[in-house]
């Protein structure tokens, strides 16, 4: 995984499509869904960590956009 799109594709494999319309909310829900997949042993710890890192990095970018 290298991008938010890749995280979305991973979630899609498990039947989860996230689109609220507000970027930050979408990212937060994707984060929650990743954690649930890991909790239920559908994804590995590596996939969880990488996905969370990608999402959190994107959240930081969004916060900077809002500030600037």
CHARMM internal coordinates of N, CA and C (Angstrom, degrees):
IC EDIT
DIST 1 N 1 CA 1.4483
DIST 1 CA 1 C 1.5222
ANGL 1 N 1 CA 1 C 109.28
DIST 1 C 2 N 1.3212
ANGL 1 CA 1 C 2 N 113.88
DIHE 1 N 1 CA 1 C 2 N 134.59
DIST 2 N 2 CA 1.4540
ANGL 1 C 2 N 2 CA 119.17
DIHE 1 CA 1 C 2 N 2 CA -179.71
DIST 2 CA 2 C 1.5199
ANGL 2 N 2 CA 2 C 113.50
DIHE 1 C 2 N 2 CA 2 C -128.69
DIST 2 C 3 N 1.3284
ANGL 2 CA 2 C 3 N 117.47
DIHE 2 N 2 CA 2 C 3 N -13.01
DIST 3 N 3 CA 1.4586
ANGL 2 C 3 N 3 CA 119.95
DIHE 2 CA 2 C 3 N 3 CA -174.03
DIST 3 CA 3 C 1.5221
ANGL 3 N 3 CA 3 C 110.90
DIHE 2 C 3 N 3 CA 3 C -148.51
DIST 3 C 4 N 1.3258
ANGL 3 CA 3 C 4 N 114.78
DIHE 3 N 3 CA 3 C 4 N 171.26
DIST 4 N 4 CA 1.4597
ANGL 3 C 4 N 4 CA 120.43
DIHE 3 CA 3 C 4 N 4 CA 176.88
DIST 4 CA 4 C 1.5272
ANGL 4 N 4 CA 4 C 109.41
DIHE 3 C 4 N 4 CA 4 C -61.11
DIST 4 C 5 N 1.3176
ANGL 4 CA 4 C 5 N 116.15
DIHE 4 N 4 CA 4 C 5 N -36.90
DIST 5 N 5 CA 1.4698
ANGL 4 C 5 N 5 CA 119.93
DIHE 4 CA 4 C 5 N 5 CA 177.33
DIST 5 CA 5 C 1.5320
ANGL 5 N 5 CA 5 C 110.62
DIHE 4 C 5 N 5 CA 5 C -56.94
DIST 5 C 6 N 1.3131
ANGL 5 CA 5 C 6 N 117.35
DIHE 5 N 5 CA 5 C 6 N -42.35
DIST 6 N 6 CA 1.4617
ANGL 5 C 6 N 6 CA 121.18
DIHE 5 CA 5 C 6 N 6 CA 178.86
DIST 6 CA 6 C 1.5292
ANGL 6 N 6 CA 6 C 111.44
DIHE 5 C 6 N 6 CA 6 C -63.82
DIST 6 C 7 N 1.3200
ANGL 6 CA 6 C 7 N 116.86
DIHE 6 N 6 CA 6 C 7 N -38.11
DIST 7 N 7 CA 1.4671
ANGL 6 C 7 N 7 CA 120.77
DIHE 6 CA 6 C 7 N 7 CA 176.34
DIST 7 CA 7 C 1.5288
ANGL 7 N 7 CA 7 C 108.93
DIHE 6 C 7 N 7 CA 7 C -64.51
DIST 7 C 8 N 1.3263
ANGL 7 CA 7 C 8 N 116.72
DIHE 7 N 7 CA 7 C 8 N -42.98
DIST 8 N 8 CA 1.4611
ANGL 7 C 8 N 8 CA 120.40
DIHE 7 CA 7 C 8 N 8 CA 177.87
DIST 8 CA 8 C 1.5284
ANGL 8 N 8 CA 8 C 111.15
DIHE 7 C 8 N 8 CA 8 C -59.95
DIST 8 C 9 N 1.3246
ANGL 8 CA 8 C 9 N 116.93
DIHE 8 N 8 CA 8 C 9 N -40.26
DIST 9 N 9 CA 1.4594
ANGL 8 C 9 N 9 CA 120.46
DIHE 8 CA 8 C 9 N 9 CA 179.77
DIST 9 CA 9 C 1.5277
ANGL 9 N 9 CA 9 C 111.37
DIHE 8 C 9 N 9 CA 9 C -66.93
DIST 9 C 10 N 1.3213
ANGL 9 CA 9 C 10 N 117.01
DIHE 9 N 9 CA 9 C 10 N -37.08
DIST 10 N 10 CA 1.4609
ANGL 9 C 10 N 10 CA 120.53
DIHE 9 CA 9 C 10 N 10 CA 176.00
DIST 10 CA 10 C 1.5278
ANGL 10 N 10 CA 10 C 110.00
DIHE 9 C 10 N 10 CA 10 C -62.60
DIST 10 C 11 N 1.3155
ANGL 10 CA 10 C 11 N 116.69
DIHE 10 N 10 CA 10 C 11 N -47.58
DIST 11 N 11 CA 1.4620
ANGL 10 C 11 N 11 CA 120.37
DIHE 10 CA 10 C 11 N 11 CA 178.90
DIST 11 CA 11 C 1.5262
ANGL 11 N 11 CA 11 C 111.45
DIHE 10 C 11 N 11 CA 11 C -61.50
DIST 11 C 12 N 1.3224
ANGL 11 CA 11 C 12 N 115.53
DIHE 11 N 11 CA 11 C 12 N -37.97
DIST 12 N 12 CA 1.4601
ANGL 11 C 12 N 12 CA 120.88
DIHE 11 CA 11 C 12 N 12 CA -179.58
DIST 12 CA 12 C 1.5291
ANGL 12 N 12 CA 12 C 111.73
DIHE 11 C 12 N 12 CA 12 C -62.15
DIST 12 C 13 N 1.3317
ANGL 12 CA 12 C 13 N 117.02
DIHE 12 N 12 CA 12 C 13 N -33.51
DIST 13 N 13 CA 1.4662
ANGL 12 C 13 N 13 CA 120.67
DIHE 12 CA 12 C 13 N 13 CA 177.33
DIST 13 CA 13 C 1.5242
ANGL 13 N 13 CA 13 C 111.77
DIHE 12 C 13 N 13 CA 13 C -58.52
DIST 13 C 14 N 1.3342
ANGL 13 CA 13 C 14 N 115.66
DIHE 13 N 13 CA 13 C 14 N -26.55
DIST 14 N 14 CA 1.4575
ANGL 13 C 14 N 14 CA 121.02
DIHE 13 CA 13 C 14 N 14 CA -178.81
DIST 14 CA 14 C 1.5295
ANGL 14 N 14 CA 14 C 111.83
DIHE 13 C 14 N 14 CA 14 C -103.50
DIST 14 C 15 N 1.3238
ANGL 14 CA 14 C 15 N 116.29
DIHE 14 N 14 CA 14 C 15 N 14.06
DIST 15 N 15 CA 1.4558
ANGL 14 C 15 N 15 CA 120.96
DIHE 14 CA 14 C 15 N 15 CA 175.31
DIST 15 CA 15 C 1.5139
ANGL 15 N 15 CA 15 C 115.10
DIHE 14 C 15 N 15 CA 15 C 83.27
DIST 15 C 16 N 1.3104
ANGL 15 CA 15 C 16 N 117.69
DIHE 15 N 15 CA 15 C 16 N 17.14
DIST 16 N 16 CA 1.4637
ANGL 15 C 16 N 16 CA 121.19
DIHE 15 CA 15 C 16 N 16 CA -178.32
DIST 16 CA 16 C 1.5221
ANGL 16 N 16 CA 16 C 110.29
DIHE 15 C 16 N 16 CA 16 C -109.70
DIST 16 C 17 N 1.3118
ANGL 16 CA 16 C 17 N 115.03
DIHE 16 N 16 CA 16 C 17 N 119.53
DIST 17 N 17 CA 1.4602
ANGL 16 C 17 N 17 CA 121.36
DIHE 16 CA 16 C 17 N 17 CA 174.34
DIST 17 CA 17 C 1.5200
ANGL 17 N 17 CA 17 C 106.75
DIHE 16 C 17 N 17 CA 17 C -121.04
DIST 17 C 18 N 1.3180
ANGL 17 CA 17 C 18 N 115.82
DIHE 17 N 17 CA 17 C 18 N 123.56
DIST 18 N 18 CA 1.4645
ANGL 17 C 18 N 18 CA 121.08
DIHE 17 CA 17 C 18 N 18 CA -176.53
DIST 18 CA 18 C 1.5191
ANGL 18 N 18 CA 18 C 108.67
DIHE 17 C 18 N 18 CA 18 C -111.32
DIST 18 C 19 N 1.3351
ANGL 18 CA 18 C 19 N 115.25
DIHE 18 N 18 CA 18 C 19 N 118.97
DIST 19 N 19 CA 1.4605
ANGL 18 C 19 N 19 CA 119.52
DIHE 18 CA 18 C 19 N 19 CA 171.10
DIST 19 CA 19 C 1.5178
ANGL 19 N 19 CA 19 C 108.48
DIHE 18 C 19 N 19 CA 19 C -153.81
DIST 19 C 20 N 1.3011
ANGL 19 CA 19 C 20 N 116.28
DIHE 19 N 19 CA 19 C 20 N 104.23
DIST 20 N 20 CA 1.4493
ANGL 19 C 20 N 20 CA 122.81
DIHE 19 CA 19 C 20 N 20 CA 177.22
DIST 20 CA 20 C 1.5261
ANGL 20 N 20 CA 20 C 109.16
DIHE 19 C 20 N 20 CA 20 C -97.89
DIST 20 C 21 N 1.3173
ANGL 20 CA 20 C 21 N 115.13
DIHE 20 N 20 CA 20 C 21 N -32.10
DIST 21 N 21 CA 1.4555
ANGL 20 C 21 N 21 CA 119.71
DIHE 20 CA 20 C 21 N 21 CA -179.33
DIST 21 CA 21 C 1.5131
ANGL 21 N 21 CA 21 C 112.61
DIHE 20 C 21 N 21 CA 21 C 111.50
DIST 21 C 22 N 1.3195
ANGL 21 CA 21 C 22 N 116.17
DIHE 21 N 21 CA 21 C 22 N -15.43
DIST 22 N 22 CA 1.4608
ANGL 21 C 22 N 22 CA 120.07
DIHE 21 CA 21 C 22 N 22 CA 174.33
DIST 22 CA 22 C 1.5182
ANGL 22 N 22 CA 22 C 107.51
DIHE 21 C 22 N 22 CA 22 C -113.55
DIST 22 C 23 N 1.2952
ANGL 22 CA 22 C 23 N 115.80
DIHE 22 N 22 CA 22 C 23 N 122.84
DIST 23 N 23 CA 1.4600
ANGL 22 C 23 N 23 CA 122.51
DIHE 22 CA 22 C 23 N 23 CA -171.76
DIST 23 CA 23 C 1.5345
ANGL 23 N 23 CA 23 C 113.52
DIHE 22 C 23 N 23 CA 23 C -53.52
DIST 23 C 24 N 1.3274
ANGL 23 CA 23 C 24 N 117.00
DIHE 23 N 23 CA 23 C 24 N -47.75
DIST 24 N 24 CA 1.4700
ANGL 23 C 24 N 24 CA 119.82
DIHE 23 CA 23 C 24 N 24 CA -177.67
DIST 24 CA 24 C 1.5244
ANGL 24 N 24 CA 24 C 111.24
DIHE 23 C 24 N 24 CA 24 C -62.97
DIST 24 C 25 N 1.3082
ANGL 24 CA 24 C 25 N 117.50
DIHE 24 N 24 CA 24 C 25 N -41.85
DIST 25 N 25 CA 1.4597
ANGL 24 C 25 N 25 CA 120.22
DIHE 24 CA 24 C 25 N 25 CA 178.24
DIST 25 CA 25 C 1.5210
ANGL 25 N 25 CA 25 C 111.21
DIHE 24 C 25 N 25 CA 25 C -64.59
DIST 25 C 26 N 1.3164
ANGL 25 CA 25 C 26 N 116.14
DIHE 25 N 25 CA 25 C 26 N -41.53
DIST 26 N 26 CA 1.4653
ANGL 25 C 26 N 26 CA 120.34
DIHE 25 CA 25 C 26 N 26 CA 177.14
DIST 26 CA 26 C 1.5267
ANGL 26 N 26 CA 26 C 110.70
DIHE 25 C 26 N 26 CA 26 C -57.61
DIST 26 C 27 N 1.3233
ANGL 26 CA 26 C 27 N 116.30
DIHE 26 N 26 CA 26 C 27 N -46.00
DIST 27 N 27 CA 1.4627
ANGL 26 C 27 N 27 CA 120.89
DIHE 26 CA 26 C 27 N 27 CA -178.96
DIST 27 CA 27 C 1.5235
ANGL 27 N 27 CA 27 C 111.71
DIHE 26 C 27 N 27 CA 27 C -64.22
DIST 27 C 28 N 1.3338
ANGL 27 CA 27 C 28 N 116.04
DIHE 27 N 27 CA 27 C 28 N -41.21
DIST 28 N 28 CA 1.4652
ANGL 27 C 28 N 28 CA 119.96
DIHE 27 CA 27 C 28 N 28 CA 179.38
DIST 28 CA 28 C 1.5239
ANGL 28 N 28 CA 28 C 111.86
DIHE 27 C 28 N 28 CA 28 C -64.98
DIST 28 C 29 N 1.3202
ANGL 28 CA 28 C 29 N 116.69
DIHE 28 N 28 CA 28 C 29 N -40.06
DIST 29 N 29 CA 1.4651
ANGL 28 C 29 N 29 CA 120.12
DIHE 28 CA 28 C 29 N 29 CA 178.99
DIST 29 CA 29 C 1.5245
ANGL 29 N 29 CA 29 C 110.47
DIHE 28 C 29 N 29 CA 29 C -68.92
DIST 29 C 30 N 1.3298
ANGL 29 CA 29 C 30 N 116.83
DIHE 29 N 29 CA 29 C 30 N -39.19
DIST 30 N 30 CA 1.4662
ANGL 29 C 30 N 30 CA 119.39
DIHE 29 CA 29 C 30 N 30 CA 176.73
DIST 30 CA 30 C 1.5248
ANGL 30 N 30 CA 30 C 110.48
DIHE 29 C 30 N 30 CA 30 C -61.65
DIST 30 C 31 N 1.3216
ANGL 30 CA 30 C 31 N 116.92
DIHE 30 N 30 CA 30 C 31 N -39.45
DIST 31 N 31 CA 1.4637
ANGL 30 C 31 N 31 CA 121.17
DIHE 30 CA 30 C 31 N 31 CA 177.50
DIST 31 CA 31 C 1.5314
ANGL 31 N 31 CA 31 C 110.13
DIHE 30 C 31 N 31 CA 31 C -60.44
DIST 31 C 32 N 1.3019
ANGL 31 CA 31 C 32 N 116.13
DIHE 31 N 31 CA 31 C 32 N -45.97
DIST 32 N 32 CA 1.4585
ANGL 31 C 32 N 32 CA 121.27
DIHE 31 CA 31 C 32 N 32 CA 179.45
DIST 32 CA 32 C 1.5304
ANGL 32 N 32 CA 32 C 111.06
DIHE 31 C 32 N 32 CA 32 C -62.44
DIST 32 C 33 N 1.3035
ANGL 32 CA 32 C 33 N 116.82
DIHE 32 N 32 CA 32 C 33 N -42.03
DIST 33 N 33 CA 1.4671
ANGL 32 C 33 N 33 CA 121.22
DIHE 32 CA 32 C 33 N 33 CA -179.96
DIST 33 CA 33 C 1.5280
ANGL 33 N 33 CA 33 C 111.31
DIHE 32 C 33 N 33 CA 33 C -65.35
DIST 33 C 34 N 1.3250
ANGL 33 CA 33 C 34 N 116.93
DIHE 33 N 33 CA 33 C 34 N -39.60
DIST 34 N 34 CA 1.4673
ANGL 33 C 34 N 34 CA 120.10
DIHE 33 CA 33 C 34 N 34 CA 176.67
DIST 34 CA 34 C 1.5263
ANGL 34 N 34 CA 34 C 110.82
DIHE 33 C 34 N 34 CA 34 C -60.42
DIST 34 C 35 N 1.3206
ANGL 34 CA 34 C 35 N 115.83
DIHE 34 N 34 CA 34 C 35 N -44.25
DIST 35 N 35 CA 1.4593
ANGL 34 C 35 N 35 CA 119.93
DIHE 34 CA 34 C 35 N 35 CA 179.61
DIST 35 CA 35 C 1.5258
ANGL 35 N 35 CA 35 C 111.31
DIHE 34 C 35 N 35 CA 35 C -62.35
DIST 35 C 36 N 1.3221
ANGL 35 CA 35 C 36 N 116.69
DIHE 35 N 35 CA 35 C 36 N -39.20
DIST 36 N 36 CA 1.4689
ANGL 35 C 36 N 36 CA 120.39
DIHE 35 CA 35 C 36 N 36 CA 178.06
DIST 36 CA 36 C 1.5286
ANGL 36 N 36 CA 36 C 111.01
DIHE 35 C 36 N 36 CA 36 C -65.03
DIST 36 C 37 N 1.3200
ANGL 36 CA 36 C 37 N 116.79
DIHE 36 N 36 CA 36 C 37 N -42.00
DIST 37 N 37 CA 1.4690
ANGL 36 C 37 N 37 CA 119.84
DIHE 36 CA 36 C 37 N 37 CA 178.38
DIST 37 CA 37 C 1.5204
ANGL 37 N 37 CA 37 C 111.01
DIHE 36 C 37 N 37 CA 37 C -61.13
DIST 37 C 38 N 1.3252
ANGL 37 CA 37 C 38 N 116.13
DIHE 37 N 37 CA 37 C 38 N -40.39
DIST 38 N 38 CA 1.4606
ANGL 37 C 38 N 38 CA 119.63
DIHE 37 CA 37 C 38 N 38 CA 178.32
DIST 38 CA 38 C 1.5298
ANGL 38 N 38 CA 38 C 110.85
DIHE 37 C 38 N 38 CA 38 C -68.12
DIST 38 C 39 N 1.3132
ANGL 38 CA 38 C 39 N 116.73
DIHE 38 N 38 CA 38 C 39 N -43.31
DIST 39 N 39 CA 1.4572
ANGL 38 C 39 N 39 CA 122.03
DIHE 38 CA 38 C 39 N 39 CA -179.35
DIST 39 CA 39 C 1.5339
ANGL 39 N 39 CA 39 C 110.99
DIHE 38 C 39 N 39 CA 39 C -57.60
DIST 39 C 40 N 1.3224
ANGL 39 CA 39 C 40 N 115.79
DIHE 39 N 39 CA 39 C 40 N -35.69
DIST 40 N 40 CA 1.4710
ANGL 39 C 40 N 40 CA 120.91
DIHE 39 CA 39 C 40 N 40 CA -179.30
DIST 40 CA 40 C 1.5335
ANGL 40 N 40 CA 40 C 112.49
DIHE 39 C 40 N 40 CA 40 C -94.13
DIST 40 C 41 N 1.3363
ANGL 40 CA 40 C 41 N 115.83
DIHE 40 N 40 CA 40 C 41 N 11.86
DIST 41 N 41 CA 1.4671
ANGL 40 C 41 N 41 CA 123.32
DIHE 40 CA 40 C 41 N 41 CA 174.46
DIST 41 CA 41 C 1.5329
ANGL 41 N 41 CA 41 C 114.14
DIHE 40 C 41 N 41 CA 41 C 63.77
DIST 41 C 42 N 1.3344
ANGL 41 CA 41 C 42 N 116.60
DIHE 41 N 41 CA 41 C 42 N 32.78
DIST 42 N 42 CA 1.4620
ANGL 41 C 42 N 42 CA 119.85
DIHE 41 CA 41 C 42 N 42 CA 176.12
DIST 42 CA 42 C 1.5245
ANGL 42 N 42 CA 42 C 111.79
DIHE 41 C 42 N 42 CA 42 C -90.13
DIST 42 C 43 N 1.3414
ANGL 42 CA 42 C 43 N 116.97
DIHE 42 N 42 CA 42 C 43 N -24.58
DIST 43 N 43 CA 1.4578
ANGL 42 C 43 N 43 CA 120.95
DIHE 42 CA 42 C 43 N 43 CA 177.87
DIST 43 CA 43 C 1.5273
ANGL 43 N 43 CA 43 C 108.54
DIHE 42 C 43 N 43 CA 43 C -129.21
DIST 43 C 44 N 1.3226
ANGL 43 CA 43 C 44 N 114.71
DIHE 43 N 43 CA 43 C 44 N 159.31
DIST 44 N 44 CA 1.4656
ANGL 43 C 44 N 44 CA 120.50
DIHE 43 CA 43 C 44 N 44 CA -178.77
DIST 44 CA 44 C 1.5316
ANGL 44 N 44 CA 44 C 110.67
DIHE 43 C 44 N 44 CA 44 C -81.88
DIST 44 C 45 N 1.3187
ANGL 44 CA 44 C 45 N 114.85
DIHE 44 N 44 CA 44 C 45 N 166.27
DIST 45 N 45 CA 1.4647
ANGL 44 C 45 N 45 CA 120.33
DIHE 44 CA 44 C 45 N 45 CA 177.15
DIST 45 CA 45 C 1.5314
ANGL 45 N 45 CA 45 C 110.43
DIHE 44 C 45 N 45 CA 45 C -62.37
DIST 45 C 46 N 1.3241
ANGL 45 CA 45 C 46 N 116.73
DIHE 45 N 45 CA 45 C 46 N -34.03
DIST 46 N 46 CA 1.4643
ANGL 45 C 46 N 46 CA 120.75
DIHE 45 CA 45 C 46 N 46 CA 179.13
DIST 46 CA 46 C 1.5246
ANGL 46 N 46 CA 46 C 110.68
DIHE 45 C 46 N 46 CA 46 C -65.10
DIST 46 C 47 N 1.3407
ANGL 46 CA 46 C 47 N 116.32
DIHE 46 N 46 CA 46 C 47 N -43.59
DIST 47 N 47 CA 1.4626
ANGL 46 C 47 N 47 CA 120.08
DIHE 46 CA 46 C 47 N 47 CA 178.33
DIST 47 CA 47 C 1.5269
ANGL 47 N 47 CA 47 C 110.34
DIHE 46 C 47 N 47 CA 47 C -63.90
DIST 47 C 48 N 1.3160
ANGL 47 CA 47 C 48 N 116.27
DIHE 47 N 47 CA 47 C 48 N -41.31
DIST 48 N 48 CA 1.4623
ANGL 47 C 48 N 48 CA 120.36
DIHE 47 CA 47 C 48 N 48 CA 177.81
DIST 48 CA 48 C 1.5227
ANGL 48 N 48 CA 48 C 110.80
DIHE 47 C 48 N 48 CA 48 C -60.54
DIST 48 C 49 N 1.3129
ANGL 48 CA 48 C 49 N 117.14
DIHE 48 N 48 CA 48 C 49 N -51.14
DIST 49 N 49 CA 1.4638
ANGL 48 C 49 N 49 CA 121.15
DIHE 48 CA 48 C 49 N 49 CA -177.37
DIST 49 CA 49 C 1.5170
ANGL 49 N 49 CA 49 C 112.17
DIHE 48 C 49 N 49 CA 49 C -61.34
DIST 49 C 50 N 1.3171
ANGL 49 CA 49 C 50 N 116.28
DIHE 49 N 49 CA 49 C 50 N -43.74
DIST 50 N 50 CA 1.4566
ANGL 49 C 50 N 50 CA 120.11
DIHE 49 CA 49 C 50 N 50 CA -179.68
DIST 50 CA 50 C 1.5249
ANGL 50 N 50 CA 50 C 110.74
DIHE 49 C 50 N 50 CA 50 C -66.51
DIST 50 C 51 N 1.3153
ANGL 50 CA 50 C 51 N 116.50
DIHE 50 N 50 CA 50 C 51 N -44.51
DIST 51 N 51 CA 1.4614
ANGL 50 C 51 N 51 CA 120.47
DIHE 50 CA 50 C 51 N 51 CA 178.59
DIST 51 CA 51 C 1.5167
ANGL 51 N 51 CA 51 C 112.06
DIHE 50 C 51 N 51 CA 51 C -61.20
DIST 51 C 52 N 1.3283
ANGL 51 CA 51 C 52 N 116.61
DIHE 51 N 51 CA 51 C 52 N -43.71
DIST 52 N 52 CA 1.4627
ANGL 51 C 52 N 52 CA 120.44
DIHE 51 CA 51 C 52 N 52 CA 179.13
DIST 52 CA 52 C 1.5203
ANGL 52 N 52 CA 52 C 111.27
DIHE 51 C 52 N 52 CA 52 C -64.27
DIST 52 C 53 N 1.3194
ANGL 52 CA 52 C 53 N 117.04
DIHE 52 N 52 CA 52 C 53 N -40.47
DIST 53 N 53 CA 1.4688
ANGL 52 C 53 N 53 CA 120.60
DIHE 52 CA 52 C 53 N 53 CA 178.75
DIST 53 CA 53 C 1.5315
ANGL 53 N 53 CA 53 C 110.57
DIHE 52 C 53 N 53 CA 53 C -61.80
DIST 53 C 54 N 1.3065
ANGL 53 CA 53 C 54 N 116.75
DIHE 53 N 53 CA 53 C 54 N -43.08
DIST 54 N 54 CA 1.4683
ANGL 53 C 54 N 54 CA 121.19
DIHE 53 CA 53 C 54 N 54 CA 179.39
DIST 54 CA 54 C 1.5272
ANGL 54 N 54 CA 54 C 110.20
DIHE 53 C 54 N 54 CA 54 C -63.31
DIST 54 C 55 N 1.3305
ANGL 54 CA 54 C 55 N 116.33
DIHE 54 N 54 CA 54 C 55 N -47.21
DIST 55 N 55 CA 1.4614
ANGL 54 C 55 N 55 CA 119.96
DIHE 54 CA 54 C 55 N 55 CA -177.91
DIST 55 CA 55 C 1.5214
ANGL 55 N 55 CA 55 C 111.63
DIHE 54 C 55 N 55 CA 55 C -65.77
DIST 55 C 56 N 1.3097
ANGL 55 CA 55 C 56 N 117.51
DIHE 55 N 55 CA 55 C 56 N -41.86
DIST 56 N 56 CA 1.4672
ANGL 55 C 56 N 56 CA 120.41
DIHE 55 CA 55 C 56 N 56 CA -178.76
DIST 56 CA 56 C 1.5296
ANGL 56 N 56 CA 56 C 111.26
DIHE 55 C 56 N 56 CA 56 C -67.80
DIST 56 C 57 N 1.3235
ANGL 56 CA 56 C 57 N 116.26
DIHE 56 N 56 CA 56 C 57 N -36.07
DIST 57 N 57 CA 1.4654
ANGL 56 C 57 N 57 CA 119.98
DIHE 56 CA 56 C 57 N 57 CA 175.70
DIST 57 CA 57 C 1.5288
ANGL 57 N 57 CA 57 C 109.98
DIHE 56 C 57 N 57 CA 57 C -62.89
DIST 57 C 58 N 1.3090
ANGL 57 CA 57 C 58 N 116.32
DIHE 57 N 57 CA 57 C 58 N -42.39
DIST 58 N 58 CA 1.4629
ANGL 57 C 58 N 58 CA 120.48
DIHE 57 CA 57 C 58 N 58 CA 178.90
DIST 58 CA 58 C 1.5262
ANGL 58 N 58 CA 58 C 110.86
DIHE 57 C 58 N 58 CA 58 C -66.63
DIST 58 C 59 N 1.3251
ANGL 58 CA 58 C 59 N 117.49
DIHE 58 N 58 CA 58 C 59 N -35.84
DIST 59 N 59 CA 1.4651
ANGL 58 C 59 N 59 CA 121.11
DIHE 58 CA 58 C 59 N 59 CA 177.05
DIST 59 CA 59 C 1.5234
ANGL 59 N 59 CA 59 C 110.64
DIHE 58 C 59 N 59 CA 59 C -62.91
DIST 59 C 60 N 1.3304
ANGL 59 CA 59 C 60 N 116.54
DIHE 59 N 59 CA 59 C 60 N -40.68
DIST 60 N 60 CA 1.4685
ANGL 59 C 60 N 60 CA 120.49
DIHE 59 CA 59 C 60 N 60 CA 177.91
DIST 60 CA 60 C 1.5251
ANGL 60 N 60 CA 60 C 110.51
DIHE 59 C 60 N 60 CA 60 C -62.18
DIST 60 C 61 N 1.3194
ANGL 60 CA 60 C 61 N 116.92
DIHE 60 N 60 CA 60 C 61 N -41.56
DIST 61 N 61 CA 1.4650
ANGL 60 C 61 N 61 CA 121.09
DIHE 60 CA 60 C 61 N 61 CA 178.09
DIST 61 CA 61 C 1.5263
ANGL 61 N 61 CA 61 C 110.63
DIHE 60 C 61 N 61 CA 61 C -61.17
DIST 61 C 62 N 1.3344
ANGL 61 CA 61 C 62 N 115.69
DIHE 61 N 61 CA 61 C 62 N -43.27
DIST 62 N 62 CA 1.4662
ANGL 61 C 62 N 62 CA 120.38
DIHE 61 CA 61 C 62 N 62 CA 179.73
DIST 62 CA 62 C 1.5259
ANGL 62 N 62 CA 62 C 111.27
DIHE 61 C 62 N 62 CA 62 C -64.04
DIST 62 C 63 N 1.3201
ANGL 62 CA 62 C 63 N 117.13
DIHE 62 N 62 CA 62 C 63 N -40.52
DIST 63 N 63 CA 1.4638
ANGL 62 C 63 N 63 CA 121.21
DIHE 62 CA 62 C 63 N 63 CA 178.65
DIST 63 CA 63 C 1.5254
ANGL 63 N 63 CA 63 C 110.68
DIHE 62 C 63 N 63 CA 63 C -63.07
DIST 63 C 64 N 1.3295
ANGL 63 CA 63 C 64 N 116.41
DIHE 63 N 63 CA 63 C 64 N -39.76
DIST 64 N 64 CA 1.4699
ANGL 63 C 64 N 64 CA 120.14
DIHE 63 CA 63 C 64 N 64 CA 178.75
DIST 64 CA 64 C 1.5260
ANGL 64 N 64 CA 64 C 110.48
DIHE 63 C 64 N 64 CA 64 C -65.47
DIST 64 C 65 N 1.3237
ANGL 64 CA 64 C 65 N 117.43
DIHE 64 N 64 CA 64 C 65 N -38.15
DIST 65 N 65 CA 1.4583
ANGL 64 C 65 N 65 CA 121.22
DIHE 64 CA 64 C 65 N 65 CA 177.48
DIST 65 CA 65 C 1.5216
ANGL 65 N 65 CA 65 C 110.57
DIHE 64 C 65 N 65 CA 65 C -60.99
DIST 65 C 66 N 1.3238
ANGL 65 CA 65 C 66 N 115.78
DIHE 65 N 65 CA 65 C 66 N -42.79
DIST 66 N 66 CA 1.4649
ANGL 65 C 66 N 66 CA 120.38
DIHE 65 CA 65 C 66 N 66 CA -178.25
DIST 66 CA 66 C 1.5168
ANGL 66 N 66 CA 66 C 111.49
DIHE 65 C 66 N 66 CA 66 C -67.82
DIST 66 C 67 N 1.3371
ANGL 66 CA 66 C 67 N 116.25
DIHE 66 N 66 CA 66 C 67 N -35.55
DIST 67 N 67 CA 1.4665
ANGL 66 C 67 N 67 CA 120.25
DIHE 66 CA 66 C 67 N 67 CA 179.75
DIST 67 CA 67 C 1.5234
ANGL 67 N 67 CA 67 C 111.49
DIHE 66 C 67 N 67 CA 67 C -72.90
DIST 67 C 68 N 1.3265
ANGL 67 CA 67 C 68 N 114.74
DIHE 67 N 67 CA 67 C 68 N -37.67
DIST 68 N 68 CA 1.4666
ANGL 67 C 68 N 68 CA 119.60
DIHE 67 CA 67 C 68 N 68 CA -173.73
DIST 68 CA 68 C 1.4568
ANGL 68 N 68 CA 68 C 111.93
DIHE 67 C 68 N 68 CA 68 C -86.01
END
COOR INIT
IC SEED 1 N 1 CA 1 C
IC BUILD
